[in-house]
Amino acid sequence: MDARVVMERFIDYLRTNRGLSEHTCIAYRSDISQCLDVLDTLGCSNLEDVTLDDLRMWMARASKTLSKSSLARKTIAVRRFFAWSYEQNYCSHNPAQSLQISKIDKNLPAVLNEAQAERLLDTVDAEAGESMPGHAYARNANENGAQNAQKTAKADASDAQTAHARAMALRDCAMIELLYATGMRVGELVGLDIGSFEFSNRTVRVLGKGNKQRVIPFGVPAERAVREWLNDGRPLLANERSGNALFLGARGGRIDQRIVRDVVHAQAKEAGVPDISPHALRHSAATHLLDGGADLREVQELLGHSSLQTTQRYTHVSIEQLKARYRQAFPRA
């Protein structure tokens, strides 16, 4: 049977039987399709014609332009595709059974230390506070009541552009506070709805990989930031496109992952901390939890890792940070 017809059936299987997200299915289709493009040039448009040597030829060509991690991901997708095709009798053999994956260098994830994380959060809190008349961060303890009233009057008289900027500052603060407080993925963050929260016990329900739900606790700072966004920020951006989405873009629709990444990069620069991504905030949260004595299994559950081995990476980060602090304290040890 034609390889591309089988590929589409495989994608349907992943979507309907495995419950994978549309984003993941698109990634599978792209990875497998790129392999099939090379096989077409080798005269293998039918699965029965594909051999192990053909797949090795594809890997050799792909390795010239891809990193080891990208090639490993694509190889895994191709192996799963051929294994499924063989199980479903679309081909009489599995040419990818012996296809080896290149060894990937185990780089430790980039993280902020606790002081840097605190500086980042202080920065976004301060910016949100400055945008809010009467907010604790917008007040100076030495100012008298008349000065505060004057500031409030000026804020109330601000134009639509200022109100929009205020809403964005509150949104950005809530997103970063929540990313660090929960360690959730950026895809999970943008998928949150208003009803995802249970403020009575400070938990949020997220939909993770494989459409698996989990409940994550969060602290008072994140609760305050989310409440202020819901009460004072979101109404300024919401329109008919908003639905129940928690975080909104500038035009009122559900926020895009790319925007969240841009916000994190910009706020890291503003705070003067190393440039990080939302996923690095997730790494940081996991590392700081383990540094604080959290159990490895608890961190696994909070992050939504299917394998404990994935969570164990963060213990290596903690050890490396400990070694760095030790060398700093005892340079001649």
Protein Blocks (a to p, Z undefined) as FASTA:
>chain_A
ZZklmmmmmmmmmmmmnopafklmmmmmmmmmmmmmmmmmnopabfklpcfklmmmmmmm
mmmmpcfklmmmmmmmmmmmmmmmmmnopafbdfklmpccddddddddddddfklmmmmm
mmmmmmmmmmpghiaklpcfkbcfklmmmmmmmmmmpcfklmmmmmmmmmmmmmmmmmmm
nopafklmmmpcfklpcfknopaddddehhiacdddddfklmmmmmmmmmmmmmmmgcfk
nmmafbdcfkopacdfklmmmmmmmmmmmnopacddfklmmmmmmmmmmmnopafklmmm
mnopabfklmmmmmmmmmmmmmmmmmmmmmmZZ
